[in-house]
């Protein structure tokens, strides 16, 4: 369960970075409407993956005898928070 949760958090970060790249590229070439759509789609995927990572983190904390590393927990909270912030800003 911990591996799935960490993988979901890293995929969330990847989707966020790709969405930021699409939004940045769209600012310089506004005639490419598909970039705006791609940025929104990647942001939505980051929100879904980030929410799933938070749920998996909660389940992993409940079923493990030894708590997961604090660094992974903080990373998941930060990445998921950034995904929701990106959706709120754009």
N, C-alpha and C positions, 0 to 999 in steps of 0.2 A: 504494500500500500504506500509506503514511503517513496519508493521509486516512481510510482505513478504520479504522486503528488508533486515531487520535484520536477519530473518531466513536464507536467502541466504548467508549472510555474515558469520553466525555461521557455516553453512554447508561447506562453503569454508574453514574455519579454520579447521574443522574436517577432510576434505579430505586432506588438507596439512599435518596435523599431521600423518594421516594414511599412506600417501605417504612417508613421512620421515621415519616412522617406517619400511615400506617395503624396502626402499633403504638401511637402516641401517642393517636390517636382511640379505639382499642379500650380503652385504659386508662380512659377516661372513660365509655364506653358498652359495658360488657362483654356486654350482651345481643345485640349485633350480631356474631354469630360469623363472618360473612363477612369482617369486617375482619381478623380474625386469619388467615384463609385468604389474603386478598389480600396481607397483609404477608409471609407465608411465600412466596407465589408471586413477589412482587417481589424478595425476597431471593434466591431461587433464580435468577431471571433476571439479577440483578446478579452472582452468582457465575459464571454461564455467560458473560456478556458480559465480565466482568473477566478471566476465564481466556483468552478469545479475544483480548482486547486485549493480554495479555502475550505470547501466541504471535505475534500480528501484529507486536508491537514487536520481538521477537527476529528475525523474518524481515526486517523493514524494516532493522534494524541490519546484517544480513548482506548484503542485496542493494544497499544504497545505498553510493555512493562517499563521500558526505559524511555523517557521522553525524547522526542526528536531533537536534533541540534538546534540551538537558538538561532544560529545564523540562517538556516533554511527557513525557519518560521518568520523571521524578520524580512527576509527576501520575498517570501510569498505575500506577506501583508503589503509590502511596498509595491511590488509589481502589480498586484490586484488593485491597489488603490490608484495607481497611475492609470490603469485601464479605465476605471470609472471616471477619473478626472478628465481623461482624453475625450470620453463620450460626452461629458458635461460641457467641456469647452467647445467642441466642434458640434 
